[in-house]
Amino acid sequence: MDEQDRVAEFVEVHGLHAPPAFRLLDLVSEVGELAKAAAESTGYGDRPGAIDVPADEVGNALFSLLALAEGLDVDAGEALEAALAKYERRLEERGEPSSGG
């Protein structure tokens, strides 16, 4: 995935190496910021149609996820393809993509 390569290069050029456990914590923190923006913009669920999550916050979470994938030596593109195939199978078998039933 080109985006993963860009993140890996950015990390390398700027000396931002971190162990995967730290990358995971960073990802959780960034997703928490997305949740906070969603909660606040919707009045904590009172106005679900008013959701406003800044694109740069989505970008931060994506950067963190791709940095984690790189640190775990996981090809993000291949992982996405595997997930899509799994969801497709579930839709065909059960009519829904979730693992529950």
N, C-alpha and C positions, 0 to 999 in steps of 0.2 A: 504494500500500500504506500503510495507516494507520500501521503501525509505522515505516516510513521517514519519514513526516511527523513523527512524534513524535521520532525521533532528530534530524532536521534542526532542529526547534524547540529541542531541548535543546542542541544544538551552538551555535545562534544565541544563545540566552538566556545561556549560560555562556561565550561567547567561545572556544569550543574548535575554531576553524577550523584546518584543516591541509591541506596539498596531498595529492592522491590517492596519491602515492608514499609519503608517511608513513602514510596510512590503510592502505595495503596492508601495510606493515611491521607496523603495529599488529595487523592481522588475523592475519598469520602468527604473531606472538607469542602472541596469544590462542589460536589453534588449537594451538600448541605446548604451552600450559598444559593444554589438554584432553588432548593426547597424554600428557603427563607424569602427569596424574591417572589416566588409563587404565592406563598402564604400571605405575605404583606400586601401584594397587589390585588389579591382577591378578598381582602378583609377576612383572612383566615377561613376562607371557604364560603363566605356569605355571598360573594359575587364571582362564581367560577368563570364566567365569561369575560371577566376583566383581567385575566392573567397577563402579566407583563414580566417576562424574564429577559434581561438584556442579552443580546447575542454574544457579547464578549464574555459573559459568565458561562454560556454554553461552550464557547471556545476554550475557556480555562479548564473546564471539565474534560473536554476532548483532548486537550494537550496532556492532562494528567493521565488519562486512560491510555493514550498512545505511548507515553513515557513508561507507564507500567508494563504494557505489552512488550516494549523493547527490552526492559529490564528483565523480564521473564523469558526472553527469547521466543516470544509468541508472535507469529505473523498476524497482525490485526486483520488484514484482508482475508486470510484463510479462516481465521476464527469467525469472522462475520459470515462468510459463505457457509460454514458448518452450522452456525446458528440459524441462518435462513432456511437451510435444508431441513433442520430439525423442526422448525415452526411449520414449514410446508407439510411435513409428514403428519404432524399433529392435527393440522387443519383437515387434511385428507381423512385421517383416521377418526377424529373426534369432533371436527367442526370448530375447534378453537385452538389457539396457539399456546395456551398456558399448560403447565405440567399437571395441574389439578384437574379434577374432573368431571 
